[in-house]
């Protein structure tokens, strides 16, 4: 699970064990990313009720807030997240 909590939007992706895109969002956060991410996670667990998320990371403006609010595994500097994604 990867989340980019920007100052105005939230982008998130759920990637499967084979690297396939399972679910994604791009939506406004209305100044508070917590409700948008909570809604996204609810959607994931409704669509995949038996899912076990192996790892999670967050980057962006709301990194620390979301990391603490949802007990995400990693907070990553945005430029490193971009580099890692581009390399992949």
Contact map, one row per residue, 1 for C-alpha under 8 A:
1110000000011110000000000000000000000000000000000000101110000000000000000000000000000000
1111000000011100000000000000000000000000000000000000000111000000000000000000000000000000
1111100001111000000000000000000000000000000000000000000111100000000000000000000000000000
0111110001110000000000000000000000000000000000000000000001110010000000000000000000000000
0011111011100000000000000000000010000000000000000000000001111110010000000000000000000000
0001111111100000000000000000000000000000000000000000000000011100000000000000000000000000
0000111110000000000000000000101000000000000000000000000000011100000000000000000000000000
0000011111000000000000000001111000000000000000000000000000000000000000000000000000000000
0000111111100000000000000111110010000000000000000000000000000000000000000000000000000000
0011110111110000000000001111100010011000000000000000000000000000000000000000000000000000
0011110011111000000000011110000000000000000000000000000000000000000000000000000000000000
1111000001111100000000011100000000000000000000000000000000000000000000000000000000000000
1110000000111110000011111000000000000000000000000000000000000000000000000000000000000000
1100000000011111000011110000000000000000000000000000000000000000000000000000000000000000
1000000000001111111111100000000000000000000000000000000000000000000000000000000000000000
0000000000000111111111000000000000000000000000000000000000000000000000000000000000000000
0000000000000011111100000000000000000000000000000000000000000000000000000000000000000000
0000000000000011111100000000000000000000000000000000000000000000000000000000000000000000
0000000000000011111110000000000000000000000000000000000000000000000000000000000000000000
0000000000000011111111000000000000000000000000000000000000000000000000000000000000000000
0000000000001111001111110000000000000000000000000000000000000000000000000000000000000000
0000000000001111000111110000000000000000000000000000000000000000000000000000000000000000
0000000000001110000011111000000000000000000100000000000000000000000000000000000000000000
0000000000111100000011111100000000000000000000000000000000000000000000000000000000000000
0000000001111000000000111110000000000001000000000000000000000000000000000000000000000000
0000000011110000000000011111000000000000000000000000000000000000000000000000000000000000
0000000011100000000000001111100000010000000000000000000000000000000000000000000000000000
0000000111000000000000000111110000010000000000000000000000000000000000000000000000000000
0000001111000000000000000011111111110000000000000000000000000000000000000000000000000000
0000000110000000000000000001111110000000000000000000000000000000000000000000000000000000
0000001100000000000000000000111110000000000000000000000000000000000000000000000000000000
0000000000000000000000000000111111110000000000000000000000000000000000000000000000000000
0000100011000000000000000000111111111000000000000000000000000100010000000000000000000000
0000000000000000000000000000100111111100000000000000000000000000110010000000000000000000
0000000000000000000000000000100111111110000000000000000000000000000000000000000000000000
0000000001000000000000000011100111111111000000000000000000000000000000000000000000000000
0000000001000000000000000000000011111111100000000000000000000000000000000000000000000000
0000000000000000000000000000000001111111110000000000000000000000000000000000000000000000
0000000000000000000000000000000000111111111000000000000000000000000000000000000000000000
0000000000000000000000001000000000011111111100000000000000000000000000000000000000000000
0000000000000000000000000000000000001111111110000000000000000000000000000000000000000000
0000000000000000000000000000000000000111111111000000000000000000000000000000000000000000
0000000000000000000000000000000000000011111111100000000000000000000000000000000000000000
0000000000000000000000100000000000000001111111111000000000000000000000000000000000000000
0000000000000000000000000000000000000000111111111110000000000000000000000000000000000000
0000000000000000000000000000000000000000011111111000000000000000000000000000000000000000
0000000000000000000000000000000000000000001111111000000000000000000000000000000000000000
0000000000000000000000000000000000000000000111111110000000000000000000000000000000000000
0000000000000000000000000000000000000000000111111110000000000000000000000000000000000000
0000000000000000000000000000000000000000000010011111000000000000000000000000000000000000
0000000000000000000000000000000000000000000010011111100000000000000000000000000000000000
0000000000000000000000000000000000000000000000000111110000000000000000000000000000000000
1000000000000000000000000000000000000000000000000011111100000000000000000000000000000000
0000000000000000000000000000000000000000000000000001111100000000000000000000000000000000
1000000000000000000000000000000000000000000000000000111110000000000000011000000000000000
1110000000000000000000000000000000000000000000000000111111000000000000011100000000000000
1110000000000000000000000000000000000000000000000000001111100000001000011111000000000000
0111100000000000000000000000000000000000000000000000000111110010011000010111000000000000
0011100000000000000000000000000000000000000000000000000011111110000000000011110010000000
0001111000000000000000000000000000000000000000000000000001111110000000000000110000000000
0000111000000000000000000000000000000000000000000000000000111110000000000000000000000000
0000111000000000000000000000000010000000000000000000000000111111110000000000000000000000
0001100000000000000000000000000000000000000000000000000001111111111000000011000000000000
0000000000000000000000000000000000000000000000000000000000000111111100000010000000000000
0000000000000000000000000000000001000000000000000000000000000111111110000000000000000000
0000100000000000000000000000000011000000000000000000000001000111111111110000000000000000
0000000000000000000000000000000000000000000000000000000011000011111111111110000000000000
0000000000000000000000000000000000000000000000000000000000000001111111110000000000000000
0000000000000000000000000000000001000000000000000000000000000000111111110000000000000000
0000000000000000000000000000000000000000000000000000000000000000011111110000000000000000
0000000000000000000000000000000000000000000000000000000000000000011111111000000000000000
0000000000000000000000000000000000000000000000000000001111000000011111111110000000000000
0000000000000000000000000000000000000000000000000000001110000000001000111110000000000000
0000000000000000000000000000000000000000000000000000000111000000001000011111000000000000
0000000000000000000000000000000000000000000000000000000011100011001000011111100000000000
0000000000000000000000000000000000000000000000000000000011100010000000000111110110000000
0000000000000000000000000000000000000000000000000000000000110000000000000011111110000000
0000000000000000000000000000000000000000000000000000000000110000000000000001111111000000
0000000000000000000000000000000000000000000000000000000000000000000000000000111111100000
0000000000000000000000000000000000000000000000000000000000000000000000000001111111110000
0000000000000000000000000000000000000000000000000000000000100000000000000001111111111000
0000000000000000000000000000000000000000000000000000000000000000000000000000011111111100
0000000000000000000000000000000000000000000000000000000000000000000000000000001111111110
0000000000000000000000000000000000000000000000000000000000000000000000000000000111111111
0000000000000000000000000000000000000000000000000000000000000000000000000000000011111111
0000000000000000000000000000000000000000000000000000000000000000000000000000000001111111
0000000000000000000000000000000000000000000000000000000000000000000000000000000000111111
0000000000000000000000000000000000000000000000000000000000000000000000000000000000011111
